[in-house]
Amino acid sequence: MGDSLLLRNAKLVLPEGVINDVDILIEDGIVTRIGRGLEAPNGVEILDVKGKIVIPGVVDEHVHMREPGLEHKDNFTNGTLDAAAGGVTTVIEMPNTLPPVENHKILLEKAKRLVSKAYVDFALYGVIHDGNIDEFDEMVYAGAVGFKIFLGPTTGNIPAPSDGTLYEALLKSAKFKVPLAFHAENWDLVKYFTEKVKSTGRTDPKAHTDARPPICEEEAIQRIALYTKKTNGISLIVHMSAREGVEILQRARNEGINIWGETNPHYLLLTVEDYEKYGTLMKVNPPIREKEHQETLWKAVLNGIITNIGSDHAPHTEEEKKKPVWEAAAGFPGVRTLLPLMIDQALRGKIPLTRIPELLSKNPAKLFNLYPKKGTITIGSDGDLVVIDPTAETIIRKEDFHSKYPLSPFIGWKLKGRIVYTILRGTIIAVEGKVLGGPRGQWIKYSIETTHK
Ligand SMILES: [Zn+2]
């Protein structure tokens, strides 16, 4: 169920190393041969990519594409068009849509609705709260590859679970080997500090950062690490923003606890100094913080303590974003800019190029049991590839977005490197940011066989 394509003279960049001038043959959507001077089977399209970098398609483990129920913000068609244009070939879609994905029926209905609109492959999260822990197993059998647990408030206002539910969910995570992704902010502390800062009368955008100090994350991550240890569950702390959280993650990982950490480009590229320029456009949860936090995040990314980088793609309407600081919506569309921003950092020497496919493809695919079908380029994996010209430039423009509201702080940024082709299971789905053809994405489900091998 895919096309055939022969890439010639690729500079193949994988976490394991770089191979120059190599050919990659994809047949019926699957990588069948990698080597030099491969013979082209009859009728197979040939793409000479000399001088270009080839990496595995990005697996963006953290997208909120807003469908169903929140289509006034955006929809799955636009979201996956942006994914295709941005070198993302698999997205893992968050469950805080309407209705929330809290049972297997809703999960199946969501999958059915999205599959005809998907320009890239996708997998689905379920959500766990106090009212639906009994649905965990059925959602796994229906295909959920992971679960989201909101310890803090979010779009959709899904309540945080009690500690007992948290523990039980982690026991189930251990049983099925599915990860739980945590929005790790202590809601009570967020409320306390927010009231405190609000009462001073502040309305500047940085008040948002001061209303959610690092202790909110620190407390939540500490608790998750402890429960993960006691249950042998699998945890992912999404959107890490604070030094204190990284320190706990580091200790926990050193202890051998199965806890993973994600950060997002905006925490690596923006600091509170940028509020002046971007205002509530860069309002996200947890908040963007001071330089010292950013430096710790970079260190953690470089030394492998932070394991994953996702986009936290979270579009809102212009009206919702432009409200005063306390009411403005948190988040902005990121799936289109995730890879270009990180490639730019690599080409500027901030991070080795080989780490990009590890953080954006391999580790997310491994964590969500999609590897090695997704997340790498090896014999037998899906032919999901991105071809990048390291000598060209990218300017992020508003018109490059398919989002209903392309409200990104990165518009106007000038980047090193340019995505030339996005290839999904052997089919070229985007050229220079232009998406070709119709939606051909597939739903990728949790599979007992591959997960427990
Ligand atoms: Zn999110």
Boltz pocket constraint, residues with backbone or C-beta under 6 A from the ligand:
constraints:
  - pocket:
      binder: B
      contacts: [[A, 62], [A, 64], [A, 94], [A, 312], [A, 313], [A, 314]]
      max_distance: 6.0
